[in-house]
Structures are given as structure tokens and as C-alpha cells.
Amino acid sequence: MRDAEIARIARALRRRRGWRQEDVAVRAGLHRTTVSLVERGRFSNLTLNVIRRCIEALEAQVELTARWRGAELDRLLDEQHSWLQAAWKARLERWRWQVVAEASFNHYGDRGRIDLLAWHPALLALLVVEVKTEIVDSQALLGALDVKLRVAPLLSRRLGWGAPSEVVPMIVITDRTTNRDRVERIGSLFGRFQRRGRAAVSWLRRPDAPPRGLLIYSDLRPANTKRVKYLGRQRVRVPGDNSSVVNGRSARGSPPRAT
């Protein structure tokens, strides 16, 4: 949405209510001149938070949209999702989970795909993993996850794993400050995901009594990608291209460090 369009919307909504700019300013906790700047599309000296306060006082919302080289941005985001998905599939398999990626379902009108569906034979636990590069709509995310939790036992039986004793939801989110802030602001919605970060990783490595939910901030990528990755608040350096993991051991001969 362009600046001029936001300005027209703000002005039209104010006039529809018969309000003065002073009325909007009082409701938004802003100065009248700030409201005037919004209505004129003069956003260069205004923060996004101020613009949102002004628009929300009119019972509307502002959505921030980023554009970059047309469809290349979509391909870039899909690539980031695939990296994170592949890295966590390999990690779960290393910890002796049986994993299927992109498990699709169509059950009485419920359609979709589960990013990662994992089975622990000893515990008879079924893990439903949702991978997100960005938290945009938390309610939509949790609603879709509930549907996947409902159909996951059916998929487990079709895969020959059997009936699970527990179905555990898990969300893996790209470790960014904006994602952490969004989850923190609406923490009550994520209340069931009580095991987070290192505690969640510890359970995945040595599962015992299944938790209600797992939440992990992660920036894992394939092992041959040079970068610094983050898991929770723990910083881990990824080996360079000259070091890879083969059969559970690094090319240099020492066991890879588990995180």
C-alpha cells in the first residue's frame, strides 16, 4: 500500500466519523500535527508505530509489505523455508526420529501439508512440526496447526507407524528479533508451547514424558553453508565447506558437536 493511499484512507475514515484531527490525535495519543502529516502522506519523519497508532484510532489497520525484484522475493523466502525444513529433518533423524517432509492430507474438507511429521518408535510419540520464516498471523498459524494435529494420527497409521500415544505440536521459527517480539506480545496464544529453546532441544534428543508443545527459534541451514546460526540464545558456528558430517562424524575425524 502506497503512502498516498494510506493518507486518503486516514482522511476518509476520519471524515466518515465526523471527527476533527484533534479527535483522532486524542484517541491515538498523538499531536494534531502528527495526524495532519499522516493525512498528507508525509511519512518520512514518522515511525511505523506512530502511523499505526493513528490508523488504529480510526479502527483500521496498516500492513507493511516489502517488494523486491518481483517474484524473486517469493523464491528467496521459499528457499529460506526449505533450508530450515531440511536442516531440522536431518537433525531429527540424527536423534532417531523417523521423519516425513511435506506430508499431505485431505480429510473431510481439511486439506494441507505438514512441514515435518516425525515418529519416535520407543515413545510412540508423533511430532507435528510447523516451520515458519516469519510470524505474520498468529491466529491463522495456530488454527492451521490444530487442524494438522487432528489429522496427524491418521497419517501416522497410513505410514505404518501405528497409533500414537501422544501428538506433540512443535513450531520452528526463524530466529529474528521481529519474530521474538511478535510471539512475546501475544504470549498467551502460545501458552501451550512451554518447552522452548534448549529445553525443547533436550527433549527431542532424549524424549520422556511428552510436553504440551515445543517452540524453537532457529537459523539452521545445510551444513555446507557458511554462516553463523542461532538456536534460541545459543550461538553456534557452522563448519565451512571443507568440513561435512558423514555417518555421524565430521570429515576431520571428531564427532560433530550437538546443539
KOLFI-994917 format. One line per 4 residues: number of its first residue (from 1); their letters; for each residue y, x, z of N, C-alpha, C. Coordinates in Angstrom, 2 decimals, padded with zeros to 5 digits. Layout:
% residues N
NUM = A = Y,X,Z,Y,X,Z,Y,X,Z | ...
END
This chain:
% residues 259
1 = MRDA = -001.19,000.85,000.00,000.00,000.00,000.00,001.25,000.89,000.00 | 002.16,000.62,-000.91,003.35,001.45,-001.05,004.41,001.09,000.00 | 005.33,002.04,000.23,006.37,001.84,001.24,007.19,000.59,000.96 | 007.58,000.41,-000.31,008.42,-000.73,-000.67,007.70,-002.05,-000.40
5 = EIAR = 006.39,-002.08,-000.62,005.64,-003.31,-000.38,005.57,-003.64,001.11 | 005.35,-002.60,001.94,005.35,-002.82,003.39,006.71,-003.34,003.85 | 007.79,-002.78,003.28,009.14,-003.21,003.65,009.35,-004.69,003.30 | 008.91,-005.10,002.11,009.07,-006.51,001.70,008.27,-007.43,002.61
9 = IARA = 007.06,-007.02,002.97,006.22,-007.84,003.84,006.88,-008.01,005.20 | 007.40,-006.91,005.77,008.05,-006.98,007.08,009.25,-007.91,007.05 | 010.03,-007.82,006.01,011.22,-008.66,005.90,010.83,-010.12,005.71 | 009.82,-010.37,004.85,009.40,-011.76,004.58,008.80,-012.41,005.82
13 = LRRR = 008.00,-011.67,006.56,007.38,-012.24,007.77,008.43,-012.55,008.83 | 009.43,-011.68,008.96,010.49,-011.92,009.95,011.28,-013.17,009.59 | 011.64,-013.30,008.32,012.43,-014.45,007.90,011.63,-015.75,008.00 | 010.34,-015.67,007.74,009.50,-016.87,007.83,009.49,-017.43,009.25
17 = RGWR = 009.58,-016.53,010.24,009.61,-016.97,011.64,011.01,-017.32,012.11 | 011.99,-017.05,011.28,013.37,-017.32,011.67,013.87,-016.34,012.71 | 013.33,-015.13,012.72,013.73,-014.13,013.70,014.83,-013.23,013.14 | 015.59,-012.67,014.07,016.53,-011.62,013.74,015.82,-010.27,013.89
21 = QEDV = 016.42,-009.23,013.36,015.85,-007.90,013.55,015.79,-007.54,015.03 | 016.77,-008.02,015.81,016.76,-007.78,017.24,015.53,-008.40,017.90 | 015.10,-009.58,017.41,013.93,-010.25,017.97,012.67,-009.42,017.74 | 012.52,-008.88,016.53,011.37,-008.04,016.22,011.40,-006.77,017.08
25 = AVRA = 012.61,-006.21,017.23,012.75,-004.97,018.00,012.32,-005.17,019.45 | 012.70,-006.29,020.05,012.33,-006.58,021.44,010.82,-006.70,021.57 | 010.20,-007.42,020.65,008.75,-007.62,020.72,007.98,-006.31,020.47 | 008.55,-005.42,019.66,007.87,-004.16,019.34,008.26,-003.04,020.28
29 = GLHR = 009.28,-003.27,021.11,009.75,-002.21,021.99,010.46,-001.11,021.24 | 011.19,-001.49,020.19,011.89,-000.52,019.35,013.38,-000.85,019.30 | 014.17,000.03,018.70,015.59,-000.23,018.49,015.76,-001.04,017.20 | 016.80,-001.84,017.16,017.03,-002.66,015.98,017.17,-001.83,014.71
33 = TTVS = 017.81,-000.68,014.81,017.99,000.16,013.61,016.65,000.65,013.07 | 015.66,000.81,013.96,014.32,001.22,013.50,013.69,000.11,012.69 | 013.84,-001.13,013.14,013.33,-002.27,012.38,014.01,-002.35,011.03 | 015.32,-002.06,011.00,016.06,-002.07,009.75,015.52,-001.01,008.79
37 = LVER = 015.18,000.17,009.32,014.61,001.23,008.48,013.27,000.80,007.88 | 012.46,000.14,008.68,011.16,-000.34,008.18,011.37,-001.34,007.05 | 012.30,-002.27,007.24,012.53,-003.31,006.23,013.15,-002.75,004.96 | 013.74,-001.57,005.05,014.29,-000.94,003.85,013.35,000.11,003.26
41 = GRFS = 012.18,000.28,003.87,011.21,001.24,003.35,011.61,002.68,003.57 | 012.45,002.95,004.55,012.89,004.32,004.86,011.92,004.92,005.89 | 010.76,005.33,005.44,009.71,005.76,006.36,009.67,007.27,006.62 | 010.52,008.02,005.93,010.40,009.48,006.02,010.62,010.01,007.43
45 = NLTL = 011.46,009.32,008.22,011.75,009.78,009.59,011.06,008.92,010.66 | 010.09,008.10,010.24,009.39,007.24,011.17,007.92,007.66,011.28 | 007.38,007.55,012.47,005.96,007.85,012.65,005.13,006.63,012.26 | 003.87,006.86,011.97,002.98,005.76,011.63,002.85,004.79,012.80
49 = NVIR = 002.85,005.31,014.01,002.75,004.45,015.19,003.94,003.49,015.28 | 005.13,003.96,014.98,006.33,003.11,015.03,006.25,002.02,013.97 | 005.82,002.38,012.77,005.69,001.39,011.70,004.68,000.32,012.08 | 003.56,000.76,012.66,002.54,-000.20,013.06,003.05,-001.14,014.16
53 = RCIE = 003.80,-000.61,015.11,004.34,-001.46,016.18,005.26,-002.53,015.62 | 006.05,-002.15,014.63,006.97,-003.11,014.03,006.19,-004.21,013.28 | 005.20,-003.82,012.51,004.43,-004.78,011.73,003.56,-005.65,012.63 | 002.96,-005.04,013.66,002.10,-005.81,014.57,002.90,-006.82,015.38
57 = ALEA = 004.19,-006.54,015.63,005.03,-007.52,016.31,005.18,-008.79,015.48 | 004.94,-008.65,014.17,005.01,-009.80,013.25,003.61,-010.37,013.01 | 002.64,-009.95,013.83,001.26,-010.42,013.76,000.60,-010.07,012.43 | 000.93,-008.90,011.93,000.30,-008.36,010.72,-000.24,-006.97,011.07
61 = QVEL = -000.90,-006.36,010.13,-001.49,-005.04,010.34,-001.18,-004.13,009.17 | -001.11,-002.83,009.48,-000.90,-001.82,008.45,-002.17,-000.97,008.36 | -002.69,-000.84,007.15,-003.86,000.01,006.92,-003.43,001.22,006.12 | -003.81,002.40,006.60,-003.46,003.65,005.93,-004.53,003.98,004.90
65 = TARW = -004.13,004.21,003.67,-005.06,004.53,002.59,-004.68,005.88,001.98 | -005.68,006.74,001.85,-005.45,008.05,001.22,-006.03,008.04,-000.19 | -005.30,008.60,-001.15,-005.77,008.70,-002.53,-005.74,010.16,-002.95 | -006.77,010.54,-003.69,-006.86,011.95,-004.12,-007.72,012.02,-005.37
69 = RGAE = -007.12,012.37,-006.49,-007.82,012.63,-007.74,-008.79,011.51,-008.13 | -008.34,010.30,-007.98,-009.14,009.16,-008.41,-010.48,009.06,-007.70 | -011.56,008.99,-008.48,-012.90,008.80,-007.91,-013.44,010.04,-007.22 | -012.77,011.18,-007.36,-013.27,012.41,-006.74,-013.29,012.30,-005.22
73 = LDRL = -012.37,011.51,-004.63,-012.35,011.35,-003.18,-013.61,010.64,-002.70 | -014.04,009.60,-003.44,-015.27,008.91,-003.07,-016.47,009.84,-003.14 | -016.51,010.69,-004.16,-017.62,011.63,-004.28,-017.60,012.65,-003.16 | -016.39,013.07,-002.76,-016.28,014.02,-001.66,-016.78,013.42,-000.35
77 = LDEQ = -016.38,012.16,-000.07,-016.82,011.51,001.16,-018.32,011.28,001.16 | -018.88,010.90,000.00,-020.33,010.73,-000.09,-021.05,012.04,000.14 | -020.46,013.13,-000.34,-021.07,014.45,-000.15,-021.10,014.82,001.33 | -020.01,014.54,002.05,-019.97,014.82,003.47,-021.00,014.00,004.22
81 = HSWL = -021.15,012.74,003.84,-022.15,011.88,004.48,-023.55,012.42,004.21 | -023.81,012.83,002.97,-025.14,013.35,002.62,-025.45,014.62,003.37 | -024.46,015.51,003.52,-024.66,016.75,004.28,-025.08,016.43,005.72 | -024.34,015.54,006.33,-024.61,015.21,007.73,-025.98,014.53,007.86
85 = QAAW = -026.28,013.65,006.94,-027.56,012.95,006.96,-028.73,013.92,006.78 | -028.61,014.83,005.80,-029.69,015.79,005.54,-029.88,016.75,006.71 | -028.76,017.18,007.30,-028.86,018.12,008.41,-029.55,017.50,009.61 | -029.24,016.23,009.90,-029.87,015.58,011.05,-031.31,015.17,010.76
89 = KARL = -031.64,014.91,009.53,-033.04,014.66,009.18,-033.87,015.91,009.46 | -033.37,017.06,009.01,-034.09,018.31,009.25,-034.19,018.62,010.74 | -033.13,018.34,011.47,-033.14,018.62,012.90,-034.15,017.74,013.64 | -034.18,016.47,013.33,-035.13,015.57,013.99,-036.57,015.94,013.65
93 = ERWR = -036.80,016.31,012.41,-038.15,016.73,012.02,-038.56,018.01,012.74 | -037.61,018.89,012.97,-037.91,020.11,013.72,-038.29,019.78,015.16 | -037.77,018.67,015.66,-038.09,018.24,017.02,-039.26,017.26,017.06 | -040.03,017.23,015.96,-041.29,016.48,015.88,-041.13,014.97,015.80
97 = WQVV = -040.02,014.56,015.21,-039.87,013.15,014.85,-040.30,012.99,013.39 | -040.90,011.87,013.08,-041.18,011.52,011.68,-039.98,010.74,011.16 | -039.43,011.17,010.04,-038.13,010.63,009.60,-038.20,010.16,008.15 | -037.60,009.00,007.92,-037.41,008.47,006.56,-035.91,008.24,006.37
101 = AEAS = -035.38,008.77,005.27,-033.96,008.58,004.96,-033.78,007.40,004.02 | -032.68,006.70,004.17,-032.32,005.57,003.31,-033.44,004.53,003.25 | -033.90,004.11,004.41,-034.93,003.07,004.49,-034.29,001.72,004.18 | -034.64,001.13,003.04,-034.01,-000.12,002.62,-034.78,-001.32,003.14
105 = FNHY = -034.07,-002.44,003.30,-034.71,-003.66,003.78,-034.05,-004.87,003.14 | -034.81,-005.93,003.03,-034.34,-007.23,002.54,-035.17,-008.27,003.26 | -034.62,-008.79,004.35,-035.39,-009.66,005.22,-034.59,-010.91,005.54 | -034.97,-012.03,004.92,-034.31,-013.32,005.17,-032.78,-013.23,005.07
109 = GDRG = -032.34,-012.63,004.01,-030.90,-012.55,003.77,-030.24,-011.31,004.34 | -030.92,-010.62,005.24,-030.38,-009.35,005.77,-030.77,-008.23,004.82 | -029.79,-007.62,004.20,-030.03,-006.55,003.24,-029.24,-005.31,003.63 | -029.80,-004.18,003.33,-029.08,-002.94,003.61,-030.00,-001.75,003.63
113 = RIDL = -029.47,-000.64,004.14,-030.23,000.60,004.25,-029.96,001.24,005.59 | -030.98,001.82,006.15,-030.84,002.58,007.39,-030.75,004.05,007.02 | -029.66,004.70,007.44,-029.44,006.09,007.06,-030.65,006.96,007.41 | -031.09,006.89,008.66,-032.28,007.62,009.10,-033.09,006.72,010.02
117 = LAWH = -034.37,006.58,009.73,-035.29,005.84,010.58,-036.33,006.85,011.07 | -036.41,007.04,012.38,-037.27,008.10,012.94,-038.26,007.53,013.95 | -039.43,008.12,013.98,-040.54,007.64,014.82,-041.08,008.79,015.66 | -041.25,008.52,016.96,-041.84,009.51,017.85,-043.23,009.00,018.25
121 = PALL = -044.31,009.58,017.70,-045.65,009.03,017.93,-046.07,009.01,019.39 | -045.73,010.05,020.15,-046.18,010.11,021.54,-045.51,009.04,022.40 | -044.23,008.80,022.14,-043.46,007.86,022.94,-043.48,006.45,022.35 | -043.92,006.33,021.10,-043.85,005.05,020.37,-042.43,004.52,020.32
125 = ALLV = -041.48,005.44,020.18,-040.07,005.08,020.13,-039.58,005.13,018.69 | -038.78,004.15,018.33,-038.22,004.07,016.99,-036.71,004.31,017.09 | -036.23,005.23,016.30,-034.82,005.62,016.34,-034.13,005.12,015.07 | -033.06,004.35,015.25,-032.28,003.84,014.12,-030.95,004.58,014.11
129 = VEVK = -030.76,005.43,013.11,-029.61,006.34,013.09,-028.60,005.89,012.04 | -027.38,005.71,012.48,-026.26,005.38,011.59,-025.36,006.61,011.52 | -025.13,007.11,010.31,-024.30,008.30,010.09,-022.95,007.85,009.54 | -021.88,008.26,010.20,-020.53,007.85,009.78,-019.63,009.08,009.69
133 = TEIV = -018.95,009.22,008.56,-017.97,010.29,008.44,-016.63,009.89,009.05 | -016.41,008.58,009.16,-015.14,008.10,009.73,-015.35,006.72,010.34 | -014.74,006.49,011.50,-014.77,005.19,012.14,-013.56,004.39,011.65 | -013.82,003.37,010.85,-012.75,002.53,010.31,-012.76,001.17,010.99
137 = DSQA = -013.89,000.47,010.93,-014.03,-000.85,011.51,-015.19,-000.81,012.50 | -014.89,-000.68,013.78,-015.93,-000.52,014.79,-016.81,-001.76,014.91 | -016.20,-002.93,014.83,-016.98,-004.16,014.96,-017.95,-004.33,013.79 | -017.51,-003.98,012.58,-018.40,-004.05,011.42,-019.54,-003.05,011.56
141 = LLGA = -019.23,-001.86,012.06,-020.25,-000.84,012.27,-021.31,-001.31,013.25 | -020.89,-001.83,014.39,-021.83,-002.25,015.43,-022.59,-003.50,015.00 | -021.92,-004.39,014.27,-022.60,-005.59,013.78,-023.70,-005.24,012.80 | -023.41,-004.33,011.87,-024.43,-003.90,010.90,-025.57,-003.18,011.59
145 = LDVK = -025.25,-002.40,012.63,-026.28,-001.68,013.36,-027.21,-002.65,014.09 | -026.66,-003.73,014.62,-027.50,-004.73,015.29,-028.51,-005.34,014.31 | -028.07,-005.59,013.08,-028.99,-006.11,012.07,-030.11,-005.12,011.81 | -029.77,-003.85,011.71,-030.78,-002.82,011.43,-031.75,-002.66,012.59
149 = LRVA = -031.27,-002.82,013.81,-032.16,-002.76,014.97,-033.15,-003.92,014.95 | -032.71,-005.04,014.44,-033.56,-006.23,014.40,-034.69,-006.09,013.38 | -034.39,-005.47,012.24,-035.41,-005.37,011.19,-036.20,-004.06,011.25 | -035.74,-003.10,012.05,-036.40,-001.79,012.10,-037.88,-001.87,012.49
153 = PLLS = -038.30,-002.70,013.47,-039.73,-002.77,013.78,-040.59,-003.21,012.60 | -040.06,-004.07,011.73,-040.80,-004.48,010.54,-041.01,-003.30,009.60 | -039.97,-002.50,009.43,-040.08,-001.31,008.58,-041.06,-000.31,009.18 | -041.05,-000.20,010.50,-041.97,000.72,011.17,-043.42,000.37,010.87
157 = RRLG = -043.74,-000.90,010.92,-045.12,-001.32,010.63,-045.46,-001.11,009.16 | -044.49,-001.37,008.27,-044.75,-001.16,006.84,-044.98,000.31,006.51 | -044.35,001.19,007.26,-044.52,002.63,007.06,-045.80,003.16,007.69 | -046.52,002.30,008.40,-047.75,002.72,009.04,-047.56,003.38,010.39
161 = WGAP = -046.37,003.25,010.94,-046.11,003.86,012.25,-046.59,002.97,013.39 | -046.66,001.69,013.16,-047.07,000.77,014.21,-045.89,000.08,014.86 | -046.20,-000.69,015.89,-045.17,-001.45,016.61,-044.53,-000.56,017.67 | -043.22,-000.41,017.66,-042.55,000.44,018.63,-042.47,-000.21,020.01
165 = SEVV = -042.56,000.62,021.03,-042.34,000.12,022.39,-040.85,-000.02,022.69 | -040.03,000.81,022.05,-038.58,000.76,022.21,-037.91,001.07,020.88 | -036.78,000.42,020.62,-035.96,000.72,019.45,-034.61,001.23,019.97 | -034.28,002.45,019.63,-033.09,003.11,020.17,-032.04,003.28,019.08
169 = PMIV = -030.84,002.74,019.25,-029.77,002.97,018.28,-029.11,004.32,018.50 | -028.73,004.95,017.42,-028.07,006.26,017.50,-026.98,006.32,016.44 | -025.78,006.73,016.84,-024.67,006.90,015.90,-024.29,008.37,015.86 | -024.27,008.93,014.67,-023.80,010.30,014.45,-022.47,010.21,013.71
173 = ITDR = -021.42,010.73,014.32,-020.07,010.63,013.77,-019.52,012.02,013.52 | -018.89,012.20,012.37,-018.24,013.48,012.08,-017.27,013.82,013.20 | -017.35,015.05,013.68,-016.56,015.46,014.83,-015.12,015.74,014.42 | -014.29,014.70,014.53,-012.86,014.82,014.25,-012.09,014.18,015.39
177 = TTNR = -010.90,014.65,015.62,-010.08,014.10,016.70,-009.81,012.62,016.48 | -009.56,012.21,015.23,-009.27,010.80,014.97,-010.47,009.92,015.32 | -011.67,010.38,015.00,-012.86,009.59,015.33,-013.05,009.48,016.84 | -012.85,010.58,017.55,-012.98,010.55,019.01,-011.94,009.60,019.62
181 = DRVE = -010.72,009.66,019.12,-009.65,008.81,019.65,-009.96,007.33,019.43 | -010.49,007.00,018.25,-010.79,005.60,017.97,-011.89,005.07,018.87 | -012.93,005.86,019.08,-014.01,005.44,019.97,-013.50,005.33,021.40 | -012.62,006.24,021.80,-012.09,006.22,023.16,-011.22,004.99,023.39
185 = RIGS = -010.45,004.60,022.39,-009.55,003.45,022.54,-010.30,002.14,022.73 | -011.47,002.05,022.13,-012.26,000.82,022.25,-013.60,001.15,022.90 | -013.53,001.91,023.97,-014.73,002.40,024.63,-015.69,001.31,025.07 | -015.17,000.13,025.41,-016.05,-000.94,025.89,-017.04,-001.39,024.82
189 = LFGR = -016.65,-001.31,023.54,-017.56,-001.72,022.47,-018.75,-000.76,022.34 | -018.55,000.48,022.76,-019.59,001.49,022.65,-020.26,001.76,024.00 | -020.17,000.77,024.90,-020.70,000.95,026.25,-022.19,001.23,026.31 | -022.95,000.66,025.37,-024.40,000.84,025.41,-024.82,002.26,025.05
193 = FQRR = -023.93,002.99,024.37,-024.26,004.36,023.95,-023.90,005.32,025.07 | -024.71,005.29,026.12,-024.38,006.00,027.35,-024.73,007.48,027.27 | -025.75,007.83,026.50,-026.09,009.26,026.35,-025.34,009.80,025.15 | -024.52,010.81,025.42,-023.67,011.35,024.37,-023.73,012.88,024.36
197 = GRAA = -023.39,013.44,023.20,-023.28,014.88,023.09,-024.55,015.62,023.48 | -024.43,016.58,024.38,-025.57,017.41,024.77,-026.67,016.61,025.44 | -026.28,015.58,026.22,-027.28,014.75,026.88,-028.13,014.02,025.85 | -027.51,013.55,024.77,-028.25,012.87,023.70,-029.16,013.85,022.98
201 = VSWL = -028.65,015.05,022.70,-029.46,016.06,022.02,-030.66,016.45,022.87 | -030.45,016.60,024.16,-031.54,016.95,025.08,-032.65,015.89,025.03 | -032.25,014.62,024.99,-033.27,013.56,024.94,-034.03,013.60,023.62 | -033.34,013.86,022.53,-034.01,013.92,021.22,-035.02,015.06,021.17
205 = RRPD = -034.71,016.15,021.83,-035.62,017.29,021.83,-036.82,017.05,022.74 | -036.58,016.43,023.88,-037.66,016.16,024.84,-037.52,014.73,025.34 | -037.89,013.75,024.51,-037.69,012.35,024.88,-038.60,011.91,026.02 | -038.00,011.10,026.93,-038.79,010.49,028.00,-038.49,009.00,027.98
209 = APPR = -037.98,008.45,029.06,-037.62,007.03,029.09,-036.50,006.78,028.07 | -036.69,005.88,027.13,-035.69,005.66,026.08,-034.37,005.17,026.64 | -033.25,005.74,026.19,-031.92,005.25,026.60,-031.53,004.02,025.81 | -030.47,003.38,026.23,-029.98,002.19,025.52,-029.34,002.57,024.19
213 = GLLI = -028.77,003.76,024.11,-028.14,004.18,022.87,-027.68,005.62,022.95 | -027.57,006.27,021.78,-027.15,007.67,021.68,-025.93,007.75,020.77 | -024.98,008.60,021.15,-023.79,008.82,020.32,-023.50,010.32,020.29 | -023.39,010.86,019.08,-023.20,012.30,018.91,-022.09,012.55,017.90
217 = YSDL = -021.14,013.38,018.30,-020.13,013.88,017.36,-020.68,015.18,016.78 | -020.71,015.26,015.47,-021.37,016.42,014.86,-020.69,016.77,013.55 | -020.76,018.05,013.21,-020.25,018.51,011.93,-021.28,019.43,011.28 | -022.55,019.11,011.47,-023.62,019.91,010.89,-023.59,019.83,009.37
221 = RPAN = -023.98,020.94,008.75,-024.15,020.99,007.30,-025.42,021.77,007.00 | -025.85,021.78,005.74,-027.03,022.58,005.42,-026.88,024.01,005.88 | -028.00,024.66,006.22,-027.97,025.99,006.85,-027.33,027.05,005.98 | -027.30,026.87,004.66,-026.73,027.90,003.79,-025.25,027.68,003.52
225 = TKRV = -024.63,026.75,004.24,-023.19,026.50,004.09,-022.43,027.30,005.13 | -021.51,028.14,004.69,-020.72,028.95,005.61,-019.60,028.11,006.19 | -019.66,027.91,007.49,-018.58,027.22,008.17,-018.87,027.22,009.66 | -017.87,026.82,010.44,-018.07,026.62,011.87,-018.34,025.15,012.09
229 = KYLG = -019.39,024.85,012.79,-019.75,023.46,013.04,-019.56,023.13,014.50 | -019.44,021.84,014.78,-019.23,021.39,016.15,-020.24,020.31,016.47 | -020.79,020.38,017.67,-021.68,019.34,018.17,-021.19,018.99,019.55 | -020.59,017.80,019.68,-019.94,017.48,020.95,-018.80,018.46,021.15
233 = RQRV = -018.74,019.07,022.32,-017.70,020.05,022.60,-018.24,021.48,022.55 | -019.46,021.61,022.04,-020.07,022.93,021.96,-019.83,023.52,020.58 | -019.32,024.73,020.52,-019.02,025.36,019.25,-020.17,026.28,018.87 | -020.65,026.14,017.61,-021.80,026.90,017.16,-021.48,027.47,015.79
237 = RVPG = -021.77,028.73,015.57,-021.54,029.33,014.26,-022.82,029.27,013.44 | -022.66,028.83,012.19,-023.79,028.72,011.29,-024.03,030.06,010.63 | -025.30,030.52,010.50,-025.57,031.77,009.79,-025.09,031.69,008.36 | -024.77,032.86,007.79,-024.30,032.93,006.41,-025.43,032.72,005.42
241 = DNSS = -025.11,032.90,004.13,-026.10,032.66,003.08,-027.28,033.62,003.17 | -027.11,034.78,003.80,-028.18,035.76,003.84,-029.14,035.49,004.99 | -028.97,034.38,005.68,-029.88,034.05,006.76,-030.28,032.60,006.64 | -031.57,032.35,006.54,-032.05,030.98,006.43,-033.20,030.78,007.38
245 = VVNG = -033.54,029.53,007.61,-034.62,029.21,008.53,-035.87,028.89,007.73 | -036.93,029.58,008.01,-038.20,029.39,007.32,-039.29,029.22,008.36 | -039.98,028.09,008.32,-041.09,027.83,009.24,-040.69,028.03,010.69 | -039.51,027.55,011.02,-039.09,027.59,012.41,-038.55,028.93,012.87
249 = RSAR = -038.47,029.95,011.99,-037.94,031.25,012.38,-036.88,031.67,011.37 | -035.91,032.43,011.80,-034.86,032.86,010.90,-035.36,034.00,010.05 | -034.68,034.23,008.91,-035.07,035.29,007.99,-034.98,036.66,008.65 | -034.19,036.78,009.72,-034.06,038.06,010.39,-035.18,038.32,011.38
253 = GSPP = -036.04,037.30,011.56,-037.21,037.52,012.41,-037.12,036.93,013.79 | -035.95,036.49,014.21,-035.81,035.92,015.55,-035.77,034.42,015.44 | -036.25,033.71,016.47,-036.23,032.23,016.41,-034.83,031.72,016.32 | -034.58,030.68,015.50,-033.23,030.11,015.44,-032.84,029.49,016.75
257 = RAT = -031.58,029.59,017.10,-031.10,029.04,018.36,-030.92,027.55,018.23 | -031.58,026.80,019.08,-031.47,025.33,019.06,-030.24,024.91,019.81 | -029.59,023.88,019.26,-028.40,023.36,019.92,-028.57,021.90,020.18
END
